[in-house]
Amino acid sequence: MVQSAYTPSDLANVAGLKSRASEILNRKRKRSLEMIRQIHDRPNIPTEVLIQEY
């Protein structure tokens, strides 16, 4: 998120909750396929970046 101009709040809009966005950013929760699609469509982040293992 830091590399793009988007904030954790932007991810919370896609994930539904700020706490869930925090878990995703801290790598405590994996991204769902639906979430990957929404993140790709809204902020237009490449899918290749979103499906990488962490």
C-alpha positions as CSV (number, residue, x, y, z in Angstrom):
1,M,0.0,0.0,0.0
2,V,2.9,2.4,0.7
3,Q,4.3,1.9,-2.8
4,S,0.9,3.1,-4.3
5,A,-0.9,6.2,-3.3
6,Y,-3.5,4.3,-1.4
7,T,-4.1,4.2,2.3
8,P,-5.1,1.4,4.6
9,S,-8.5,3.1,4.7
10,D,-8.8,2.4,1.0
11,L,-8.2,-1.3,1.6
12,A,-10.8,-1.2,4.4
13,N,-13.3,0.0,1.9
14,V,-12.7,-3.2,-0.1
15,A,-12.2,-5.5,2.9
16,G,-15.2,-4.2,4.7
17,L,-13.6,-3.5,8.1
18,K,-10.6,-1.5,9.2
19,S,-9.6,-4.4,11.5
20,R,-9.7,-6.8,8.6
21,A,-7.6,-4.5,6.5
22,S,-5.1,-4.3,9.3
23,E,-4.9,-8.1,9.5
24,I,-4.3,-8.3,5.8
25,L,-1.6,-5.6,5.8
26,N,0.1,-7.3,8.8
27,R,-0.1,-10.7,7.0
28,K,-2.3,-12.3,9.6
29,R,-5.1,-12.9,7.2
30,K,-4.9,-14.0,3.6
31,R,-6.7,-12.2,0.8
32,S,-9.7,-13.9,-0.6
33,L,-10.2,-14.3,-4.4
34,E,-13.1,-11.9,-4.3
35,M,-11.0,-9.3,-2.4
36,I,-8.2,-9.7,-4.9
37,R,-10.6,-9.0,-7.7
38,Q,-12.0,-5.9,-6.0
39,I,-8.5,-4.6,-5.1
40,H,-7.5,-5.1,-8.7
41,D,-10.6,-3.3,-10.1
42,R,-10.9,-0.4,-7.8
43,P,-7.3,0.9,-7.2
44,N,-6.2,-0.9,-10.3
45,I,-3.3,-2.8,-8.7
46,P,-1.9,-5.5,-11.0
47,T,-3.3,-9.0,-10.2
48,E,0.3,-10.4,-10.4
49,V,1.2,-8.4,-7.3
50,L,-1.9,-9.4,-5.4
51,I,-1.5,-13.2,-5.9
52,Q,2.1,-13.4,-4.7
53,E,2.8,-15.5,-1.7
54,Y,3.8,-13.9,1.5
